[in-house]
């Protein structure tokens, strides 16, 4: 263990006991203080990367039950939470789609529809990411699976690696497959996690289609302006095109659609349609996802061994324990206390929706230089700002949406685990991080603009009163 991790470990332990032994302020109880102490200690562990996030949050829930600050079934309530089971089923669907090769086939089919130029293929890569986005609830998986596409297209077009053009092709994959994930509830496990942190009545408002529609202005702005930014920042020095029939050749190498691909395609289409129409038929999205996963397992699209090995069980446990945290805070009225304490300081910011979305977004941008854990950022600030948003007549989904997007900056290499994985999936040879920083800055501005422009839309939709 490094000296920094040792410091973080000791700091976290001291902070936890210091808070736990404090005299409870008005509105809190002794169990609430112990709960807060354990929570703050865990946050410090995540900041200093003392241990993996899922072990930290699992430890939090275990300690709450051990010290009886909350009942065991409250600390581990995620096993009965629909969002958790929805995520399990959706991740299983994603594993099946990845294993059978369907996603790469869809990508090449989309690439065939676009011109073979730099502009055309960057649009194709972003378009493919947008279409495939809701099929895999893991931005990490999408980055690792599809980053090699940018390498293949770059080399086929004859661009030198680490050139402006290669940066543009990589940027198209990064923006289209990874950064756009908040557009869909099923775009990433982070979306399910964020939703689970919201009050029950707010969670009930956001089925798959409502989430998509409420995020739509942001989605359009980010896709369109990111594409234009790539054309401006990474315009090739010379015009090259893909060899004629490149996408068709790649499809030919894959051969005809396999039985597994056909089954997976049908299951995914039906599941997406049922998710979109949940308010019409009343079948829970979690039930749809679980039935879809059961069918794919029964049809042997992926088997028991792959179910054990390919499912991201650390992520599943992590999100489950986060759901436990979301249940514990209201149980002990910690969320209301936080809202009361913070209101005098951030009340003026929250009272103006434009100031809120702009100020909160910039705040997360700055914080990310120091707070490395993306999941930790989502948990802490969604929980913290939810009561404040409710008091100001702002739907807390907006605060959660801001954290989901603002954590995706990559101004430094260490900032973004998704970026590191996507970059590494190219072999680290296609681009240099320093040439991608300017796209990060562009994304920060575009993301901010997307939220500001979304405010009138959200007001008309009733998310801002």
N, C-alpha and C positions, 0 to 999 in steps of 0.2 A: 504494500500500500504506500502510495506517495505521501510526502509530507503534507501536501495540500489536502489530500483525502483524510489524513489523520487529524489535521486541524478541523476539517469539516465535521468529522465524527465527534470530536470532543466538544466543538461549538454547539452542535445539534443536541447532544446530551445535556449540556449545561443549560441551554435555552429552554429545552423541554421541561426540566425540573424547576427552573426559575419561574416559568409561567404557571406550571401546575401548582406550585406552593404559594402563589400570590393570593391576596385577599380578593375574592370575586367582586368585581364592580357591580353597580346596579344593573339588573337585567340578566346576570349570569349566576350560575351555581357552582359549587365545588366540582361536580362531575364535568361541567362545561369547561372549567379551567384545566382539568386534566386532559380533556379531549383537545382543547386548543394547544396545550403544551406538546402533546404527542404530535399533533398536526404540524406545528411550527418546526419541531425537531425533524420531522420527515421532510418538510420543504427544504430545510438546510441540507439534509442528506442529498436531496436531488440537485440542489444548486452546486454542491461540491462533488457530485457524482460519486458519493461514498459507496453506493451499491446500485444495481439496476432499479429503475423506477418501479417495476412491478413488485420487487421485493420490499421496497420502501412502503408502498401503499398496502401491501398485504400485511406487513408488520404493523402499520397503523391500526388496521381493523382488528388484528389479533390482540394488540395491547389494549384497545378500547374494551374488548370483551374480557380480557384478563383482569383489568382494573375495575371492571363493571361500571364504567362510565355510561355505557348504554347496554341494553340486552344483546346477547349474541345474535339473535335473529335480526336485529336492527343493523348491527355492524356488518353482517354478511347477507344483507337483504337482496343482493343482486341476483341470487339464484331464482328468485321469483319475479324478476324485473323483465318486462317485455322487451325493452331496448337491448338488454344484454343477450337475450335469446335471438332477437333479430340480427344482431351483429354476428353471433355464432353461425347462424344459417347463411347469412350473406358471405361471410368469409369462406364457408364451405363451397358455396357457389363459385366464388372467385378462384379457389384452388382447382376446381373442376375445369373451369374455362381456361385457366393457365395450362393445366396438364395436357389437355387434348389438342392444343394448338389453335383453337378457334380465334383467339384474340389477334394473333399474328395474321391469320387469314383475313380477318376483317380489316386490319390495317392496310394490307396490300391491295385489297379491293377498293378501299377509299383512295389510295394513292393513284390508282388507275384513272380515277375520275378527274384528276387535276393535271394542269400542264406540267411538263417535265423540267420546267425552269426552277431557279432558286425561289422565286416568289410562289410558284405553284406548289412546290414540294414543302415549303415551310407551312403553307396553308393546309396542305394535305396532312402533315404530321399533327398540326394543331387540331384539325378537324377530326382525325382519327382518335386523338386523345379525348376530345369532347364526346364522341359517340361511345367509346369504350369506357369512359369515366365511371358511369354508374354500375358497371358490371363487376368491378373489383373494389371492394371496400378497403383498399390499402394503397396509399400513395407511394409508399416505399416499394411495394411489389410492382406497381406500374412503372416506376422509374427504372428499376433493375431489369424488368422484362423488355421495355421498349427503348431504352437508351441505345442499345446496339443498332437499332434501326437508323439512327442518325449517323452512325459510323458507316454503315453500308451505303446509305444514300450519298454521303460526303465523298467516299472513295469512288463510287460509281460515277459521280459527276466530275471527278478529277480535281477536286479542291485539295490544296495542301492541308494537312492537319494543323491545328492551332492557328488557322487563318481566320479572317473575318467571316467568311462563308461558313466554315465549320462551327464557329460560335453561334451563327444564326440557326443552323440546323439543330444543334444541341439545344439552343434556347427554345426552339419550336416544340421539341419533345418535352422539355422541362415545363414550359408553360401549359401546353396542351394536355399532357398526361398527369402532371403532378400538381402544379400550382392552382389549377382550376377546380380541384376536388371539392371545395365548399359549395359548389353549384348544386350538388346532389346530397341528399341525406345518405345515400349509399356510396358516396364518393370516397369515404375513408372511415375507419373506425373512430377517428377523432370527431367526426360529425355525430355519431351515435353517443360518444362520450359526452360531448358538449350538451346534446339534447337531454341526457340523463341528469345533468347538473341543474336544469331549469325546474321551476315549480311544476307540480303535477298538472295544473290547469293549462300552463303554457305548453308543456309536452303534448297534451291532447290536441292542441291547435295545429301541430306541425306533422302531418303525415307526409308521405313522399312528394306528392304533387304540390302541396302548400309550400313546403320548403323550397322546391324548385321555382315556383312562381314568385315567392318573396325574394329569392336571390337573383331573379332573372335580370333586372337592370344592372346589377353589379357584374353578373356573368357576361353580358353583352359588351359592356364597357371594357372589361379586362381582356376579353378575347380580341376584340377589334383593335384596341389601342396597343396591346402587346404585340399583335401582328405587325402593326405599323411601326412600332418601336424597333422590332427586329429588322424590318426592311431599311430603316434609317441607320441604325447602329452597326449593322453587320452586312451592309450591301457589298456583294463580291466585287473584287477589282476587275474581274472579267466575267462575261456571260458564258455560262456552261449549262448544259442540259443533261438529264439522265439519258443513258443509252435507250434507244427505242425498245419498248417492250420490257423494261426492267421489272416492273411490278408483275407483269404477266409471267415473266420467267421465274420469279420467286414463287408465285402461286403454282406454277407447273412443278417446281421442285417439291412442293408440299403434297402434290398429288390430289386426287379427288377427296371430297369431304369424307371423313371417317364416320363410323357409326357413333362414336363418342361425341364427335363434333355436332352431328345432327341432333342427338338427344340433348346435348347441352344448349344448343341454340334454341330449341323449342322450349326447354325449361326456363331459360333466361327471359325469353320474350313473354311467356305467360306470367312469370313472376313480376316482371316490370309492369305489365298491364294491370295486374292485380294490385300492385303497390300504388299505381297512379289512381286507381278507382276505388281505393279503400273506403272512402266515405259513401260510395254508392252501394257496395255489397256488404260492408261491415265486417269482412274477414280481416283479422289482425295481420299487419305486415310481418310480425314475428312468426305467426303460424304459416304464412305463405313461404317465408324463407326456410323454415325448418322442413316443411313438406318438400320443397325444391331440393334441399340438401339430401334428404332421405332418398328421393327418387334417383339422384345422381350417384349416391353410394350403392343403392340396390342395383342400378344398371351397370355398376362397375366402371363408371367414367373415372372414378378414383376409388381405391380400395382402402381396407382397414389400415394397412401399413402407411399409405400416403395420408390418411386421415390423422394418424398419429404424428407423422413426421412433417407434413406440409402445413398443417394448421398452426397459426402463430399463437400457441397456448400462453406464452408470456404476455402477449398483447391482450388476450381474452381475460386472463386473470387481472391484469392491470386495470382494464376498463371496468371489470366487475367490482373491484375494490374502490374505484373512483365513484361508482354508483352508490356504494356503501357510504362514502363520505357525504355525498349529496343527500342521503337520507338522515345521517346523523346530525348535521348542522341544524336543520329545522326542528328536529326532535328536541334538541337542547336549547332552541331559540338563539343560537349563535348568529344565524344570518340576520335576524332582526336587530340584535345588538350591534353587529358590524355596520348595518345601515344607519343606526342612530349615531354611532361614533363618527362615521365618515361624512355624514350629511353636511355638517357645517363647512367642511373643507372642499368637497367636490360638488356640493349642491348647486352653486352658480353654473358650473360646467354642465351638469346634467339637465338643468332647467331649459337650456337652449339645445334643441336636437342637432343643429349644425355644429355648434361648439362641441357637443358631446362626441359625435362620430369622428370629428377631426382631431379633437384633443386626445381622446382615448386611443385612436389609431397611432398617433405620433408617440404617445406615451409607451405603447407596446413596442414600437420600433426602437426607441431609446433603451428600454428595459432589456431587449434581446441581446444587446452587446454584453450584458453582465449576467443575465439569467439564461443559462444555456438550455435548460429543459423546456422543450416545446409543450409537452403534455402538462408539466407543472404550471406553466404560464396560463394555459387554458383553464386548468382547475382553479387556481387561486383567484384569477381576476374575473372569471365568469361568476364564481360564487360571491366574490366581494362586491361586484357591481350589480348583481341581480336585485337586491333590495333597494338600492339607490335608483335603479331604472324604474322599478315598479312604482316607487313613490313619485317619480317625475312623469309618470304616464307613458314611459317608453317600454315596449315589450323587451324583456331581457334576452330574447333570442338575438336581438341586434347586437347587444354586448358580446354574446357568445360568438356571433358571426365575425365581429371585428377581431376577436382573439384568434379565431381559426385562420384568418387571412394574414394578419399582421405578424404572426410567428414565422411566416414563410420567407422572410428576407434572408439573403445569403451574402451580406456585405463582407463577411469574413468566412473562411473555410469552416471554422469550428461551429458556426452559428446554427447550421441547419443539417440535421442528420439525414433528411431526405435528399438534400443536395449532394452530400458526401457519397451516399449510396448510388445515386444516379450518375454522378461523375465517375465513380469507381467502375460502374457497369460498362463504361466505354474503354476500360483499361487505363484510364487516366491519360490517354494519349490524344484525344480529339480536341480538347480545349484546355486553356489555362484559366484558373479561377480569376485571376486579375482581369482577364478580358470579359468575364461574365458579370463583374461587379456593376458595370454600367447598366446592365439589364435589371439588376436588383434595384438600383436607384430608380429606374424607370417604373418598375413594378410598384415601388413604394408610392410614387406619385399617382400612378394609375389607380391603384387600390384605394387611396385616399379620395380621389376624384369619384370613383365608383360609389363610395358610401355617401358622399355629399350629394351626388345626383340622385341617389336612391331615397333620400329623405322625403321629398314630396310624394313619391310613390308609396312609401310606407305610411305616410299620413293618410292618404286616400284609402289604403288597405286597413286602416285602423290599428296599425302597430305603434303609431305615435299619436297620442291624444293632445 
